[in-house]
Amino acid sequence: MNEESTAVTHPFLDLAPLSAAHFASIEDRVARLLSTEQDVLITQGEALLPLEGAIRGAAGPGTTALNVITGPYGQTFGDWLRDCGATVYDLAVPFHSAVTAAQIEEAFAEHPEIDFVSLVHAEAATGNTNPVAEIGEVVRAHGALFYLDAVASIGAEPVLPDAWGVDLCVIGAQKAMGGPAGVSAVSVSERAWARMSANPHAPRRSYLSLLDWKERWIDTGRRVLLHAPAQLEMLALEACVVRIEEEGLDTVMSRHAAAAAATRAGALALGGGIEPYVYEDSAAAPVATTLRTPVGVDASAVVAGALATDPTLPLAAGGGALAKEMIRVNHYGPAASLDTVQSCLSALRTALAED
C-alpha cells in the first residue's frame, strides 16, 4: 500500500529557484520606474544596506562632504561619513521646513572643496520633502557627487536620478511603493562607480560592497548571481512594481498627493489647535503628513486613543523627542486614499475630544 504524503504545501515555500535572468528582469523594471539609464542594483536587504554601502563605497579620507539634515536620516548619514574619515559640513534646517538650492549654493561658496553631497528627498519621519531638481542643478554645476535617499519618496512623487544629476539614488519598496521592507535598490552613475573604484577604503568581500556586485554581476552580463537571492522579497518587489505599472505611476503619485492635501486641510478643520507640522505646502511630503499638537496635548496619548478605536490605522507619534508634539499620518502605499485619511482624522477627532 502506498503511503500518502504528509507534506504541507504553502505558497511561500518550495518555490522554484529564482534565476539570474529573472533577477535581472526585476532590476530592469526598477530602472524603468526611475527613468534611468544608470546601472540599477537590487540589494538583498532593507534600504539601510545600500544607503550605508553607497556612502562607505564613495567616501573616505580626502572626501569633503556637505551633509544636509532635514530629519533623522540626515543625521545618520553624517555619522557614517565621519566614520569613513570624510570631512563633513552639516547643513541643518528646521524639521518643519525644507532646504533650498540657495542654501546649498551658499555652502559651496563657503567651502568650495566640497565634493560629495548627501540629501534625503522626503523624510517620512518629519513629513518634509526637499526640492531635489533645483538642488541637483546646483550640485551638478559645482561638480560634486550627489547621493540621494529616495526611500520614502519613490512612488509618492517624481524620482528622476538622470534628469536631476543624482549619482547614487537609493530606494526602498516599503513606503509609497507598497512593497516589502527586506529588499531595496540603488542606481549608480559612472562617476559614482569611478569614485568607488578609486577609493581604497571602499568595502570589498563584504555585504556592504557595491563594487563586488558590479564586478561579479553587472560587468559579467548579469549571468550568475553572487549568492542565493532573497526569493520571497524579490518576488514581492516584482509584484509591487507590476502593480504600479498597471495602475500607472502618475496615478499612484496623484493618490499620495491627494491624501496629503486632504490630511493637511482636514487637520486644520479638526480644530483644537492641531496644525500641520510642516509649515509650507510646498515643503510637505506626499508620502506622510505630520501634525503638531498644541502645548499641553501629548501627541503619543492622542495617537494611542485613536488607535484604540482602530489599531489598523496608519497613525504614529513622532520619534524620540517629537513623541509628545508630533502625530504622523502614514498615508502611503495602499493607505494613500481619501477613505484612509477620513478614518484617521475621525479617530483623531474622537481621541482629542476624550483627551
Disulfide bonds with the S-S distance in Angstrom:
none
